[in-house]
Amino acid sequence: LSPGGGMSSAPSRRGFTYDFSIWYCPEDDHIASRISERLRKEGFRGYAEHQDQVAGTSVILTTVEVIEASRVAILLLSAKSLGDPWCQRVSQWNLYHIIHCCGTKLIPVYVGVKKAEVPRFLQHLVELEYQTEFFFDKLVDNLRIPRSAARRAGPAPSS
């Protein structure tokens, strides 16, 4: 995926730099921080959009590189992010990436919004509700690689 809309070759499942990347508007930083910290405590490698950006680098190029390097993208969908053109663009880039790359996943996380408020291009994805009791359990379960997928992605076991 490139800013011009093209697609580069994606790494294999084993070659992902990040287990997850989390995309959100700056007003939702407190929620993104909580999610990112919890996932990192569970042993996942991650990238949080507004926390891990490096000063002096191109935001667009970094975003594209991180999307390609992430096995799972987490989109925080709140009233603020739904109205933000940059957040919508990042959502589209992530969706494009998962459609064209096997082994990647996009998890929309609803933060105080209803499905009807979410852009149609994201409504077909199974979402998680941030405010629910078992949110973190479900999110962690969705980030774990099933054994069958891990066997397909990894080298053949030695005897």
C-alpha positions as CSV (number, residue, x, y, z in Angstrom):
1,L,0.0,0.0,0.0
2,S,1.4,3.4,-0.9
3,P,0.0,6.9,-0.5
4,G,-0.8,6.8,-4.2
5,G,-3.0,3.8,-3.7
6,G,-0.6,1.1,-4.9
7,M,0.3,-2.1,-3.0
8,S,3.7,-3.3,-2.0
9,S,4.5,-6.9,-1.1
10,A,3.4,-7.7,2.4
11,P,5.6,-9.7,4.8
12,S,4.7,-13.2,5.7
13,R,2.9,-13.9,9.0
14,R,6.2,-14.6,10.6
15,G,7.7,-11.4,9.2
16,F,5.3,-8.9,10.8
17,T,7.1,-6.4,12.9
18,Y,4.0,-5.7,15.0
19,D,1.3,-8.0,16.4
20,F,-1.0,-5.0,16.5
21,S,-1.2,-1.4,15.5
22,I,-3.8,0.9,17.0
23,W,-5.3,3.8,15.1
24,Y,-7.2,6.7,16.7
25,C,-7.7,10.4,17.0
26,P,-5.6,12.3,19.6
27,E,-8.7,12.9,21.8
28,D,-8.9,9.2,22.4
29,D,-5.3,8.9,23.5
30,H,-6.2,7.8,27.0
31,I,-8.2,4.9,25.7
32,A,-5.5,3.9,23.1
33,S,-2.9,4.0,25.9
34,R,-4.9,1.7,28.1
35,I,-5.4,-0.8,25.3
36,S,-1.8,-0.6,24.1
37,E,-0.4,-1.1,27.7
38,R,-2.7,-4.1,28.3
39,L,-1.7,-5.8,25.1
40,R,2.0,-5.2,25.7
41,K,1.7,-6.7,29.2
42,E,0.2,-9.7,27.5
43,G,3.4,-10.0,25.4
44,F,2.2,-8.5,22.1
45,R,4.4,-6.2,20.1
46,G,2.5,-3.0,19.1
47,Y,2.5,0.4,17.6
48,A,0.2,3.2,18.9
49,E,-0.4,5.9,16.3
50,H,0.2,9.1,18.2
51,Q,2.5,7.7,20.9
52,D,5.1,5.9,18.7
53,Q,5.5,8.4,15.8
54,V,9.0,9.6,15.4
55,A,9.6,13.4,15.1
56,G,10.9,14.5,11.7
57,T,9.5,11.5,9.7
58,S,6.7,11.5,7.2
59,V,3.4,10.7,8.9
60,I,1.9,9.2,5.7
61,L,4.9,7.0,4.9
62,T,5.2,5.8,8.5
63,T,1.5,5.0,8.6
64,V,1.7,3.0,5.4
65,E,4.8,1.1,6.6
66,V,3.2,0.3,10.0
67,I,-0.1,-0.9,8.4
68,E,2.0,-3.3,6.2
69,A,4.0,-4.4,9.2
70,S,1.0,-5.2,11.5
71,R,-0.7,-8.5,11.8
72,V,-3.8,-6.9,13.4
73,A,-5.0,-3.3,13.1
74,I,-7.2,-1.9,15.8
75,L,-9.4,1.1,14.9
76,L,-10.8,3.1,17.7
77,L,-14.1,4.4,16.4
78,S,-15.4,7.3,18.5
79,A,-17.6,10.4,17.7
80,K,-14.3,12.4,17.2
81,S,-12.6,9.8,14.9
82,L,-15.7,9.3,12.8
83,G,-15.7,12.9,11.9
84,D,-12.0,13.2,11.3
85,P,-10.8,13.0,7.6
86,W,-7.4,11.6,8.6
87,C,-8.9,8.8,10.7
88,Q,-11.3,7.9,7.9
89,R,-8.3,7.7,5.4
90,V,-6.3,5.5,7.8
91,S,-9.4,3.3,8.2
92,Q,-9.6,2.9,4.4
93,W,-5.9,2.1,4.1
94,N,-6.2,-0.6,6.8
95,L,-9.3,-2.1,5.1
96,Y,-7.5,-2.1,1.7
97,H,-4.5,-3.9,3.3
98,I,-6.6,-6.7,5.0
99,I,-8.5,-7.3,1.8
100,H,-5.3,-7.8,-0.2
101,C,-3.1,-9.5,2.4
102,C,-3.7,-12.9,3.8
103,G,-3.1,-13.3,7.5
104,T,-4.0,-9.8,8.5
105,K,-7.0,-8.6,10.6
106,L,-8.9,-5.4,11.2
107,I,-10.7,-5.0,14.5
108,P,-13.0,-2.0,14.9
109,V,-13.5,-0.9,18.5
110,Y,-16.6,1.1,19.1
111,V,-16.1,3.8,21.8
112,G,-19.5,5.3,22.6
113,V,-20.8,4.9,19.0
114,K,-23.5,2.7,17.4
115,K,-23.0,0.6,14.3
116,A,-25.3,2.9,12.3
117,E,-22.9,5.8,12.9
118,V,-19.9,3.9,11.5
119,P,-19.0,4.3,7.8
120,R,-20.6,1.6,5.7
121,F,-17.3,0.3,4.5
122,L,-16.5,-0.8,8.1
123,Q,-20.0,-2.1,9.1
124,H,-19.4,-5.6,7.7
125,L,-16.6,-6.2,10.2
126,V,-17.3,-7.8,13.6
127,E,-16.7,-5.1,16.1
128,L,-15.8,-5.0,19.8
129,E,-17.4,-2.6,22.2
130,Y,-14.9,-0.9,24.4
131,Q,-17.3,-0.4,27.4
132,T,-18.2,-4.0,27.8
133,E,-17.1,-6.2,30.7
134,F,-15.1,-8.7,28.6
135,F,-13.6,-6.3,26.1
136,F,-9.9,-7.0,27.0
137,D,-10.5,-10.8,27.1
138,K,-12.1,-10.7,23.7
139,L,-9.4,-8.4,22.2
140,V,-6.5,-10.6,23.5
141,D,-8.3,-13.7,22.2
142,N,-8.6,-12.1,18.8
143,L,-4.9,-11.2,18.7
144,R,-3.7,-14.7,19.5
145,I,-2.7,-16.8,16.5
146,P,-4.7,-20.1,16.3
147,R,-2.4,-23.1,16.5
148,S,-3.5,-24.2,13.0
149,A,-2.6,-20.8,11.5
150,A,0.7,-20.8,13.4
151,R,1.6,-24.2,12.0
152,R,0.8,-23.0,8.4
153,A,2.9,-19.8,8.9
154,G,5.9,-21.4,10.6
155,P,8.5,-23.9,9.4
156,A,7.6,-27.6,9.6
157,P,8.2,-29.1,13.0
158,S,11.4,-31.1,13.3
159,S,11.2,-34.7,14.3
